[in-house]
């Protein structure tokens, strides 16, 4: 099923994550979301806990969930949605590139 | 529900020439693309499928299954071909990016297994500046 990706010692990817928000620009700031704040939220909830980690061993729930691109994208959504769905703004989608030739889009269970 | 997109590449040559137009009209409409000897492109094809993540495997679709289908029905049939001469659909159709995306969509839809995952979108880049996206409803 997984071929070379099932190597017992694991393997790595340089993931690329795109986070898309949806909302009306704030009439005062002219922004949908403060980019600095967005960056901090993504770093705190996703990049810091996942970057340079062995997902299967160091990042729950991947001790029991297979860290396919699909499952990593869903987990990223779960980690980000609570902090981003505020003040009329909504997390619209996460796009996770595992390689240049393979990515997944996730927009939540209703998406 | 999640959408997975996989990228494929192939090269092909074509000539844009519509049977319903005169020589002059074809030259006027298609310009250099009407050159009688044709010209080529390095096409980039993104195929998207969508569906629920199968719990046991953690995937929407086995990549080897998707690769097998796209390679067999599209890449092997089109790569390094002269589209006008070697691909039957273009005997009666001008091989614009629009028609080529349509043909690729039809080829993939044909015999696509029922149920999940569904074929979602075909996106075809002729050049970096020119791209056609086609929603491919399931049969």
HADDOCK unambig.tbl for C-alpha pairs under 7 A between the chains (distance, minus, plus):
assign (segid A and resid 66 and name CA) (segid B and resid 58 and name CA) 5.88 0.50 0.50
assign (segid A and resid 68 and name CA) (segid B and resid 58 and name CA) 5.95 0.50 0.50
assign (segid A and resid 68 and name CA) (segid B and resid 59 and name CA) 6.56 0.50 0.50
assign (segid A and resid 70 and name CA) (segid B and resid 58 and name CA) 6.80 0.50 0.50
assign (segid A and resid 70 and name CA) (segid B and resid 59 and name CA) 6.08 0.50 0.50
assign (segid A and resid 71 and name CA) (segid B and resid 58 and name CA) 6.25 0.50 0.50
assign (segid A and resid 101 and name CA) (segid B and resid 6 and name CA) 5.44 0.50 0.50
assign (segid A and resid 101 and name CA) (segid B and resid 7 and name CA) 4.55 0.50 0.50
assign (segid A and resid 102 and name CA) (segid B and resid 5 and name CA) 5.71 0.50 0.50
assign (segid A and resid 102 and name CA) (segid B and resid 6 and name CA) 4.64 0.50 0.50
assign (segid A and resid 102 and name CA) (segid B and resid 7 and name CA) 6.41 0.50 0.50
assign (segid A and resid 103 and name CA) (segid B and resid 4 and name CA) 5.86 0.50 0.50
assign (segid A and resid 103 and name CA) (segid B and resid 5 and name CA) 5.32 0.50 0.50
assign (segid A and resid 103 and name CA) (segid B and resid 6 and name CA) 6.72 0.50 0.50
assign (segid A and resid 104 and name CA) (segid B and resid 2 and name CA) 6.90 0.50 0.50
assign (segid A and resid 104 and name CA) (segid B and resid 3 and name CA) 5.36 0.50 0.50
assign (segid A and resid 104 and name CA) (segid B and resid 4 and name CA) 4.24 0.50 0.50
assign (segid A and resid 104 and name CA) (segid B and resid 5 and name CA) 5.98 0.50 0.50
assign (segid A and resid 105 and name CA) (segid B and resid 2 and name CA) 6.00 0.50 0.50
assign (segid A and resid 105 and name CA) (segid B and resid 3 and name CA) 5.05 0.50 0.50
assign (segid A and resid 105 and name CA) (segid B and resid 4 and name CA) 6.45 0.50 0.50
assign (segid A and resid 106 and name CA) (segid B and resid 2 and name CA) 5.05 0.50 0.50
assign (segid A and resid 106 and name CA) (segid B and resid 3 and name CA) 6.53 0.50 0.50
assign (segid A and resid 109 and name CA) (segid B and resid 1 and name CA) 6.15 0.50 0.50
assign (segid A and resid 111 and name CA) (segid B and resid 1 and name CA) 6.74 0.50 0.50
